[in-house]
Amino acid sequence: MNFVFKKIKTLTFLFFIFINLNFSSYAHMKGTFSSRKEAEKKSLALGCVGIHKNQNKWLPCKNEKELHKHLRK
């Protein structure tokens, strides 16, 4: 019985880790744009200030931390 409980506990923990990582990646995909103008529009819509670039994509808000904060509202 103890073995089954440990398995359930482990699977529950892994499930919540998966959900958290999946949400983070979805939030990032929603906030990535190929043009500067699109990122500026999204920044205004989200209520954050500025935009920034990550590799070849434009993102709203002044940095990643602010972007994720506004996307999770």
Buried (B, 14 or more C-beta within 10 A) or exposed (E): EEEEEEEEEEEEEEEEEEEEEEEEEEBBEEBBBEEEEBBBBBBEEBEBEEBBEEEEBBBBBBBEEBBBBBBEE
